[in-house]
Amino acid sequence: MPNLIQSSLRKEVLTSIGNFLWQEGFAPNELLQQGVLQIINLISDYYEEGKPLFPEIIITNDLQFLVPIIPKILPIKRHPLTVDEFGLAVKLCAPLSVNGWVIYIEVKDEYINYGMASADVDETSPSMYSQTVGDLKNPQNSFAAAYLRNAGQKVVELAGIKSRLIVSLNLDEPTDYSLNEVHQLSVSIIDKCDEKFAINLKTYIEKLIDGTLKIGHGNLIGVIDDTEENIAKVKESLKGNGGIYLKDPIDFQALLVQTDENKDSQSSVNLRSYAVLLQSMINHDGITILTNKARVIGYHMLIDAYVNETDKITGGARSKAFLSMKNCELFSFCFYKSQDGNLKIWKKP
């Protein structure tokens, strides 16, 4: 009888999780390690009643870590620490993890305590990810934290204050996740905005687009230079083929400034309403065009073929459109997301 050889990703992933947790300051705990693995396995491809869900989870060794950040908290359950309880936490809370709500899990004193938390004070509030382990984190924080979120098909990001781990549960060629594509797209969209509002606007745009991509099935976004001459050139060169150029562009810088200065419900409602429109535009077929002053110019643009002799053409219609966007010399930044979650970006040299 030939020798039986078994190969599994489980052992390697468990080791990587253990190293990550130790580096982030969690006390050695096999139940926590296996619980994180269970969460990763669940959210890498999570469906509820046939609908894909993208819950985000933050795990900490002390809920005090979140106190300065979260204005809203909804406790769900406290239970003696077991591996199965991590999976149950996701199943109970995943349908609630929308519109800024994040699942929190505290592992402390042999107990697991979990529920829902939101960092949103208003529409312009930075995301929970940004404030805990992202660009607004406190690197001197004495608490341990691990933030989990889906990063693609069967891929999960595990981010902490000190390090970041990408866990791939498929056998495809590894993607370079250091590019942080949505962040770069957001930076390009606010490139020529007023510096006074740039940080808040970038954070808002990034959170909005990230949420948009989770509910879409493939996207194309192009960014152009915001001058009258250049906008006229784009409209003349890219006729649209059924797409729509807005008579009055949606100005997100103006909307955010209005919301920040007025601090009234009407301004907040206006910003929220236009954000919903932009989400729908991005998730429509074709290219959504924004300027580098955070203005939405048009959507549902179908581009003619711009193909060079040296180009290697692969993929479907969206992939070919992305190639044409790069070649047409109209865009300063191009963003592509495939139906299965793969991301590509291109920036004008």
Rosetta blueprint (number, residue, H / E / L):
1 M L
2 P L
3 N L
4 L L
5 I L
6 Q L
7 S L
8 S L
9 L L
10 R H
11 K H
12 E H
13 V H
14 L H
15 T H
16 S H
17 I H
18 G H
19 N H
20 F H
21 L H
22 W H
23 Q H
24 E L
25 G L
26 F L
27 A L
28 P L
29 N L
30 E H
31 L H
32 L H
33 Q H
34 Q H
35 G H
36 V H
37 L H
38 Q H
39 I H
40 I H
41 N H
42 L H
43 I H
44 S L
45 D L
46 Y L
47 Y E
48 E E
49 E L
50 G L
51 K E
52 P E
53 L L
54 F L
55 P L
56 E L
57 I E
58 I E
59 I E
60 T E
61 N L
62 D L
63 L H
64 Q H
65 F H
66 L H
67 V L
68 P L
69 I L
70 I L
71 P L
72 K E
73 I E
74 L E
75 P E
76 I E
77 K E
78 R E
79 H E
80 P E
81 L L
82 T L
83 V H
84 D H
85 E H
86 F H
87 G H
88 L H
89 A H
90 V H
91 K H
92 L H
93 C H
94 A H
95 P H
96 L H
97 S L
98 V L
99 N L
100 G L
101 W E
102 V E
103 I E
104 Y E
105 I E
106 E E
107 V E
108 K E
109 D L
110 E L
111 Y E
112 I E
113 N E
114 Y E
115 G E
116 M E
117 A E
118 S E
119 A L
120 D L
121 V L
122 D L
123 E L
124 T L
125 S L
126 P L
127 S L
128 M H
129 Y H
130 S H
131 Q H
132 T H
133 V L
134 G L
135 D L
136 L L
137 K L
138 N L
139 P L
140 Q L
141 N L
142 S L
143 F L
144 A L
145 A E
146 A E
147 Y E
148 L E
149 R E
150 N E
151 A E
152 G E
153 Q L
154 K L
155 V E
156 V E
157 E E
158 L E
159 A E
160 G L
161 I L
162 K L
163 S L
164 R E
165 L E
166 I E
167 V E
168 S E
169 L L
170 N L
171 L L
172 D L
173 E L
174 P L
175 T L
176 D L
177 Y H
178 S H
179 L H
180 N L
181 E H
182 V H
183 H H
184 Q H
185 L H
186 S H
187 V H
188 S H
189 I H
190 I L
191 D L
192 K L
193 C L
194 D L
195 E H
196 K H
197 F H
198 A H
199 I H
200 N H
201 L H
202 K H
203 T H
204 Y H
205 I H
206 E H
207 K H
208 L H
209 I H
210 D H
211 G H
212 T H
213 L H
214 K H
215 I H
216 G L
217 H L
218 G L
219 N E
220 L E
221 I E
222 G E
223 V E
224 I E
225 D L
226 D L
227 T L
228 E H
229 E H
230 N H
231 I H
232 A H
233 K H
234 V H
235 K H
236 E H
237 S H
238 L L
239 K L
240 G L
241 N L
242 G L
243 G L
244 I E
245 Y E
246 L E
247 K E
248 D E
249 P E
250 I E
251 D E
252 F H
253 Q H
254 A H
255 L H
256 L H
257 V H
258 Q H
259 T H
260 D H
261 E H
262 N H
263 K L
264 D L
265 S H
266 Q H
267 S H
268 S H
269 V H
270 N H
271 L H
272 R H
273 S H
274 Y H
275 A H
276 V H
277 L H
278 L H
279 Q H
280 S H
281 M H
282 I H
283 N L
284 H L
285 D L
286 G L
287 I E
288 T E
289 I E
290 L E
291 T E
292 N L
293 K L
294 A L
295 R E
296 V E
297 I E
298 G E
299 Y E
300 H E
301 M E
302 L L
303 I L
304 D L
305 A L
306 Y L
307 V L
308 N L
309 E L
310 T L
311 D L
312 K L
313 I L
314 T L
315 G L
316 G L
317 A H
318 R H
319 S H
320 K H
321 A H
322 F H
323 L H
324 S H
325 M H
326 K H
327 N H
328 C L
329 E L
330 L L
331 F L
332 S L
333 F E
334 C E
335 F E
336 Y E
337 K E
338 S L
339 Q L
340 D L
341 G L
342 N L
343 L E
344 K E
345 I E
346 W E
347 K E
348 K L
349 P L
